[in-house]
Amino acid sequence: MNFEAQLEQIPLKLYNTASRQKETLVPLVDRHIQMYTCGPTVYNFAHIGNFRTYVFEDLLRRAIKFFGFSITQVMNLTDVDDKTIRGAIANGVTLDEYTQPYKDAFFEDLKALNIEPAEYYPAATDYIADMIAMIEVLLHKGIAYRGGDGSIYYAINKFPRYGCLSHLHLEDLQAGASERVAADEYEKEHVADFVLWKSYDPERDGQIYWESPFGKGRPGWHLECSAMAMKLLGETIDIHVGGIDNMFPHHENEIAQSEACSDKAFVKHWLHAEHLIVDQKKMSKSLGNFYTLRDLLNKGFTGTQVRYLLLQTHYKTQLNFTFQGLDAVKSTLQRLNDFVQRLYEVETAKAGGRIEALEQNALKGFAEALADDLNISAALASIFDFVREVNCLCDAEQLSREEAQTAIELMKKFDDVLGVMTFEKREEVIPEDLEDAFAKRLQARQDKNWKLADELRDFIHQRGYLIEDTPHGARLKKA
């Protein structure tokens, strides 16, 4: 099967937050995508709500590649903001000493979740000069101004398109535009001139500051992403992604800053992932339902299981995390991996001749669902329909070794997007005493000694093995 040729003919349509409709992804240059994804603020371990967004971004990245595009992805690390500064001062360490362990932990978590590495992971503290240069341009254009506290602010009433992403109208926001907000984050519905450069405050900032033409201080959080995105990807980029909570004001402010500086469109396509909740409640430490990835790994779950749980719900739908759901994922993944192992074990030489049509249908269903704004539930349904139908062929001995290999290759193609399956062939060695117990159980059943057969079955189960019925008879399998 020529997967690539077929896939490049399918248009990838993604919902654009700015236009409020699905749009075909058309790169600015050839078949290459420039994508900026909002990364973590490294003041603590990332929680599963953060990773819902990061897994979605990874699914998007993999889907883009699946359809034959190349990609350059930037994911920032916010290592200077109110939270990181407070943490460094409280712990009596430098900003770098405080944030580095959380940066390291973040990359460990990405690996555990099988999230593909981005091409760039810029830290905000490495781009201060670029942020200062942007502020100077905005001051020169009269769009930024110095406030009474010495900080530099962005005047949103100087940018008529303000509200283009969140669909708020500037004329309705003028009452708030005269106010100033120096905090890095502010309430979603509160609109005000926002800070570009925070003037140094010894009590608040300790020894953490940078020199600039505007005096000592440090950049505002919103400015950081604009500077890094434009420096690494250019003044106009294809895709910008983040959590829905970043849409306003963070991404709205990014547009205002970037476009006022460059006089060009900042982003063609905006995508936002919905929130994760836990047992139908907002995740919070006070409710005792706040989980980092490490919390789940310590409870015995795997990164792959968490990944599957986070990706199986459409990114624009609120995801309700439950431990029952995470438990159910175990059997789902086992079904997929057992199917792959079964394909490895096919020994039939005669081709049944039905597999190619099944493969074509499965690939078509998977690709078309994925191309429809990453409709992951329909894409997964195509895979499981394929698994069921091919299992039936195996049961009827209508699948040859060569046909089984093509089915494995298709499953690998699916997993290029999902990143949850195992393709290493298991070479299972059954312990000798279990083989003996299994043989005795078969004899006990022939002798109709049901009591002994049940005792031997329980012994086998206690050792972590199952008795599986196959068309060729019963066999032992690791649970």
C-alpha positions in Angstrom: 0.0 0.0 0.0 1.3 3.5 -0.9 0.1 5.2 2.3 1.8 8.5 1.6 0.4 9.1 -1.9 -3.2 8.5 -0.6 -2.8 10.7 2.4 -1.4 13.8 0.6 -4.7 14.0 -1.3 -6.8 14.4 1.8 -7.2 18.0 3.0 -6.5 18.5 6.7 -9.2 20.7 8.1 -8.8 22.3 11.6 -11.1 24.6 13.6 -9.7 28.1 13.7 -10.5 29.9 16.9 -10.2 33.3 15.2 -12.6 32.6 12.4 -14.8 30.2 14.4 -14.9 27.6 11.6 -13.0 24.7 10.1 -10.3 25.7 7.6 -8.1 23.7 5.3 -4.5 23.8 6.5 -2.5 25.5 3.8 1.1 26.3 4.8 2.7 29.6 4.1 5.7 27.9 2.5 5.5 24.7 0.4 4.4 21.8 2.6 6.1 23.0 5.8 4.3 24.1 8.9 5.7 26.6 11.5 3.9 25.9 14.8 4.2 27.6 18.2 2.8 25.8 21.2 2.6 27.4 24.7 4.7 25.4 27.1 4.9 25.3 30.9 5.6 27.9 33.5 8.4 26.1 35.4 7.5 27.0 39.0 6.2 23.5 39.8 5.6 20.1 38.3 3.1 20.2 35.4 -0.3 18.7 36.2 -2.5 16.4 34.1 -4.6 19.4 32.9 -1.4 20.9 31.4 -0.6 17.5 29.8 -4.1 17.3 28.3 -3.0 20.3 26.2 0.5 19.0 25.5 -0.8 15.6 24.4 -3.3 17.3 22.1 -0.4 19.4 20.6 1.5 16.2 20.1 -1.5 14.6 18.4 -1.7 17.7 16.1 2.0 17.5 15.3 1.8 13.8 14.5 -1.3 14.3 12.3 0.4 17.1 10.4 3.3 14.7 9.6 0.9 11.9 8.9 -0.6 13.9 6.1 2.8 14.5 4.5 3.8 17.9 5.9 7.1 18.7 7.5 7.0 20.8 10.7 9.1 23.2 12.9 7.6 23.4 16.4 8.5 25.8 19.1 7.4 25.1 22.7 8.5 27.8 25.2 9.5 27.4 28.8 8.3 30.4 30.9 11.1 30.7 33.5 10.5 34.3 34.5 7.1 35.5 35.7 5.5 36.4 39.1 5.4 32.7 40.2 9.0 31.8 39.4 10.3 34.9 41.0 8.2 34.3 44.1 9.5 30.7 44.3 13.1 31.7 43.9 13.0 34.3 46.6 11.0 32.1 49.0 13.7 29.4 48.6 16.7 31.8 48.7 18.1 30.6 45.4 18.7 32.1 42.0 16.0 32.0 39.3 17.9 29.4 37.3 18.5 27.2 40.4 14.8 27.4 41.2 13.4 26.6 37.7 16.0 24.1 36.4 14.6 21.1 38.4 11.2 21.8 37.0 12.5 22.1 33.5 14.2 18.7 33.9 11.1 17.1 35.3 9.0 18.5 32.4 11.3 16.8 29.9 11.1 13.5 31.8 7.3 13.7 31.8 7.3 14.4 28.0 9.3 11.2 27.5 7.0 9.2 29.8 4.0 10.3 27.7 5.8 9.6 24.4 5.4 13.2 23.3 7.6 13.9 20.3 10.4 16.5 21.0 9.8 19.9 19.5 12.5 21.5 17.4 13.0 24.3 19.9 12.4 24.8 23.6 13.3 28.4 24.2 13.5 29.7 27.8 12.2 33.2 28.2 15.3 34.3 30.1 17.4 33.7 26.9 15.4 36.2 24.9 15.2 39.3 27.1 17.1 41.3 24.5 14.5 40.5 21.8 11.7 41.5 24.2 13.4 44.8 24.9 13.8 45.5 21.2 10.0 44.9 20.7 9.2 47.3 23.5 11.4 49.9 21.9 9.5 49.5 18.6 6.1 49.8 20.3 7.3 52.9 22.2 8.5 54.5 19.0 5.1 53.9 17.4 3.3 55.4 20.3 1.5 52.1 21.1 3.3 51.6 24.4 3.8 54.2 27.1 5.5 54.6 30.5 3.1 54.4 33.5 3.4 56.3 36.7 5.0 53.3 38.4 7.8 53.3 35.8 6.5 50.2 34.0 5.9 50.1 30.3 2.3 49.4 29.2 0.5 48.5 25.9 -2.4 50.8 25.1 -5.0 48.5 23.7 -7.1 51.3 22.3 -4.2 51.9 19.8 -4.8 48.5 18.3 -8.2 48.5 16.6 -8.2 44.7 16.1 -7.9 44.0 19.8 -10.5 41.3 20.5 -10.2 39.6 17.1 -9.4 36.2 18.7 -11.8 36.2 21.6 -14.4 38.1 19.6 -14.6 40.9 22.2 -15.2 44.3 20.6 -12.9 47.1 21.4 -15.6 49.7 21.6 -17.2 47.8 24.4 -13.9 47.6 26.3 -13.0 51.3 26.4 -13.9 51.6 30.1 -11.2 49.0 30.9 -8.7 50.3 28.5 -7.8 53.2 30.7 -6.8 50.9 33.5 -3.4 49.2 33.9 -2.6 45.7 34.9 0.9 44.9 36.0 0.3 41.3 37.1 1.3 38.5 34.6 -2.2 37.1 34.8 -5.6 38.7 35.3 -9.2 37.8 35.4 -10.5 36.5 32.0 -13.3 39.2 31.7 -11.1 42.1 32.9 -9.7 44.0 30.0 -7.0 46.6 30.6 -3.7 48.0 29.2 -1.2 45.3 30.0 2.4 45.5 31.1 5.2 45.0 28.7 8.0 45.8 31.1 7.7 45.6 34.9 9.7 48.2 36.7 12.0 46.7 39.3 10.6 46.5 42.9 13.3 45.4 45.4 10.7 44.0 47.9 8.9 42.0 45.2 11.8 41.0 43.0 14.8 40.6 45.3 17.9 40.5 43.1 16.0 39.3 40.0 16.0 42.0 37.3 17.5 43.0 33.9 18.9 46.3 32.7 17.0 48.0 29.9 16.6 51.5 28.3 13.5 51.8 30.5 15.4 51.0 33.7 15.8 47.8 35.8 13.0 45.3 35.6 11.8 42.3 33.6 9.4 41.6 30.7 5.7 40.9 31.1 4.6 37.4 30.6 2.5 38.1 27.4 5.5 39.7 25.6 7.7 36.6 26.1 5.8 34.3 23.7 5.6 37.0 21.0 9.3 37.6 21.1 10.3 33.9 21.0 7.7 33.0 18.3 8.8 35.8 16.0 12.5 35.3 16.6 12.4 31.5 15.9 9.6 31.2 13.4 9.2 34.6 11.7 6.7 37.5 11.8 3.9 35.3 10.4 3.4 31.7 11.5 1.1 29.0 10.4 -0.3 27.6 13.7 -0.4 28.8 17.3 -1.8 26.4 19.9 -2.5 26.4 23.6 -5.1 25.7 26.3 -8.5 27.5 26.1 -7.5 29.5 29.3 -4.7 31.1 27.3 -7.0 32.4 24.5 -7.8 35.6 26.5 -6.0 37.6 27.5 -2.6 35.9 26.7 -3.1 35.1 23.1 -5.1 38.2 22.4 -2.2 40.2 23.8 0.3 38.3 21.7 -1.6 39.3 18.6 -1.7 43.0 19.6 2.0 43.1 20.4 3.2 41.2 17.4 1.1 42.8 14.8 1.7 46.3 16.1 5.5 45.6 15.8 5.6 43.9 12.4 2.5 45.4 10.7 1.9 41.8 9.5 -0.6 39.1 10.4 0.9 37.2 13.4 -0.8 33.8 13.1 -2.9 32.1 10.3 -4.5 29.4 12.4 -5.3 29.3 16.2 -6.2 26.1 18.0 -7.2 25.8 21.6 -7.7 22.7 23.8 -10.6 22.5 26.3 -10.1 22.1 30.1 -9.6 18.8 31.9 -11.8 18.3 35.0 -11.7 15.5 37.6 -14.8 13.5 38.5 -16.9 16.4 37.0 -15.2 19.0 39.2 -12.5 21.6 38.6 -9.1 20.2 39.6 -7.7 21.9 42.7 -5.5 21.1 45.6 -8.2 22.1 48.1 -10.5 19.4 46.7 -7.8 16.8 46.9 -8.2 16.0 43.1 -5.1 17.7 41.9 -2.7 15.3 40.1 0.7 15.6 38.4 1.8 12.9 36.0 4.1 11.7 38.7 1.2 11.1 41.1 -0.4 8.8 38.5 2.9 6.9 37.8 3.4 6.4 41.5 -0.1 4.8 41.6 1.1 2.2 39.2 -0.2 3.6 35.9 2.0 4.0 32.9 2.7 7.0 30.8 1.2 5.2 27.8 -2.0 4.6 29.7 -2.2 8.3 30.7 -1.4 9.4 27.2 -4.2 7.3 25.7 -6.7 8.6 28.3 -5.8 12.2 27.4 -5.9 11.8 23.7 -9.1 9.7 23.3 -11.5 12.7 23.9 -11.7 15.4 21.2 -9.6 18.4 22.0 -12.5 20.8 21.9 -14.5 18.7 24.3 -14.0 19.1 28.1 -12.2 15.9 29.3 -13.5 14.3 32.5 -10.6 12.4 34.2 -11.6 9.5 36.4 -9.5 6.6 37.7 -12.2 4.2 36.4 -11.5 5.6 32.9 -7.8 5.1 33.4 -8.4 1.5 34.5 -10.5 0.9 31.4 -7.6 2.2 29.2 -5.5 -0.8 30.4 -7.7 -3.3 28.7 -8.1 -1.2 25.6 -4.3 -1.0 25.1 -3.9 -4.7 25.9 -6.5 -5.4 23.1 -4.4 -3.5 20.6 -1.1 -5.0 21.6 -2.5 -8.5 21.8 -3.8 -8.0 18.3 -0.3 -7.0 17.0 1.2 -10.1 18.8 -1.4 -12.3 17.2 -0.4 -11.0 13.8 3.2 -12.0 14.5 2.1 -15.5 15.3 0.1 -16.1 12.0 1.6 -19.1 10.3 -0.9 -19.7 7.5 0.8 -19.8 4.1 -2.3 -19.4 1.8 -3.6 -15.9 1.4 -7.2 -15.3 2.1 -7.3 -12.3 -0.3 -9.6 -10.1 1.9 -7.1 -8.1 3.9 -6.3 -5.5 1.3 -9.9 -4.2 1.1 -10.0 -4.1 4.9 -6.8 -2.2 5.1 -8.0 0.3 2.5 -11.2 0.9 4.4 -9.4 1.3 7.7 -6.9 3.7 6.4 -9.5 5.7 4.6 -11.7 5.9 7.8 -8.9 6.7 10.1 -7.4 9.4 7.8 -10.7 11.1 7.0 -11.7 11.2 10.6 -8.3 12.7 11.6 -8.5 15.2 8.7 -11.9 16.4 10.1 -10.4 18.5 12.9 -8.7 15.6 14.6 -11.9 13.6 15.1 -10.1 11.1 17.3 -13.1 9.0 18.4 -14.0 8.2 14.8 -10.4 7.5 14.0 -10.1 5.1 16.9 -13.4 3.4 15.8 -11.9 2.7 12.4 -8.9 1.0 14.0 -11.0 -1.2 16.3 -13.3 -2.2 13.4 -10.2 -3.3 11.6 -8.9 -5.2 14.6 -12.3 -7.0 14.9 -12.5 -7.9 11.3 -8.9 -9.1 11.0 -9.3 -11.2 14.2 -12.2 -12.9 12.4 -9.9 -13.7 9.5 -7.4 -15.2 11.9 -10.0 -17.3 13.6 -11.1 -18.7 10.2 -7.4 -19.1 9.1 -8.0 -16.8 6.2 -4.9 -14.6 6.8 -1.4 -15.5 5.5 1.9 -14.6 7.1 2.5 -12.0 4.3 -1.0 -10.5 4.8 -0.4 -10.4 8.5 2.8 -8.4 8.0 0.9 -5.8 5.9 -1.6 -5.5 8.7 1.2 -4.9 11.2 2.6 -2.1 8.9 -0.8 -0.4 8.8 -1.0 -0.6 12.6 2.4 1.0 12.8 1.1 3.8 10.5 -1.8 4.4 12.9 0.6 4.4 15.8 2.7 7.1 14.2 -0.2 9.3 15.2 -1.3 7.6 18.4 2.0 6.7 20.0 0.5 4.1 22.3 1.3 0.6 20.9 4.1 -1.9 21.3 5.5 -3.6 18.2 8.3 -5.6 19.8 7.6 -9.2 19.3 7.1 -11.0 22.6 9.2 -14.1 23.0 7.3 -15.6 25.9 8.9 -18.4 28.0 6.4 -20.1 30.2 7.8 -21.3 33.5 8.2 -25.1 33.6 6.0 -25.6 36.6 3.2 -23.7 34.9 3.5 -25.7 31.7 3.3 -28.8 34.0 0.2 -27.4 35.7 -1.4 -26.5 32.4 -0.8 -30.1 31.0 -2.3 -31.6 34.2 -5.3 -29.3 33.9 -6.0 -30.5 30.4 -5.8 -34.1 31.5 -8.0 -33.3 34.5 -10.7 -31.9 32.2 -10.5 -35.0 30.0 -10.9 -37.1 33.1 -13.8 -34.8 34.2 -12.0 -34.1 37.4 -13.5 -30.6 37.6 -12.3 -29.9 41.1 -8.6 -30.5 40.3 -9.0 -28.6 37.0 -10.3 -25.6 38.9 -7.5 -25.7 41.4 -4.9 -25.9 38.7 -6.6 -23.0 36.8 -6.5 -20.9 40.0 -2.9 -21.7 40.6 -2.1 -20.6 37.0 -4.0 -17.3 37.5 -2.3 -16.6 40.8 1.0 -16.8 38.9 -0.1 -14.0 36.6 -1.1 -16.1 33.5 -4.3 -16.6 31.7 -5.7 -19.7 29.8 -6.6 -18.5 26.3 -8.7 -20.5 23.9 -7.5 -20.3 20.3 -8.6 -22.1 17.1 -5.6 -24.4 17.7 -6.6 -25.2 21.3 -6.0 -23.6 24.7 -2.6 -22.0 25.6 -1.1 -20.0 28.4 -0.7 -16.2 28.1 0.9 -13.6 30.4 -1.9 -11.5 32.0 
